[in-house]
């Protein structure tokens, strides 16, 4: 039986999840575009991990987000931690 999906725990995680859902892409597809594992994408979308700062532009492209929006969310999450 599949585990129930946990809710994203931060504005960054919510934004990543929603961007992927809007694009109609799977975690595996985003992972391939971002050159990370699907497990990493899942961890980002649950708020367990954040993308590395030096990869934010690549991650924004993979999620089809504006890089400035992703950076803003990333820094807000860093301040809250």
C-alpha positions, 0 to 999 in steps of 0.5 A: 500500500502506498504511503499518503503524500505529506504536505509541503512544509515551507513556501519554497517546497509548496512553490516547487510542488505547485510549479511541477504540478502546473507543468504536468511533469513528473518528479522524474522528469524534473529530476532529469532536467535538474540533473539530480535524483527523483529522491532529491526532488521529492525531498525538496518538495516536502521541505526536507532539503533545499536546492544548493544555492549555486544550482538555483538557476538550473533548478528554476529552469527545470521547474519552469519557474522564474529564477528571481522567484526561486531565489527569493523563496530560497533566501526566505527559507534560509532566514527562517531556518 
